[in-house]
């Protein structure tokens, strides 16, 4: 007796099998979207603060040199302010 003969005796692809398959596929799709969520949500775009108010031509610096001098590494829109005096 082969598997096809057993399936004919037991019954072929019916309502119960269809509902189980749809439930299984539905949960698989939901979990796949959850796993791929970090591709879209977890990425952090590369940007730096605008340096439009600083005129680099006075100091003979281009925009990339100004960025290196004024914006600390791994800082989010925070610049060194040379006019700030800190208490001793």
Secondary structure, DSSP 8 states (H G I E B T S, - for coil): --HHHHHHHH--S-HHHHHHHHHHHHHHHHHHHHHHHHHHHS---------TTS-TTTTT--HHHHHHHHB-TT-SS-B--TT-----
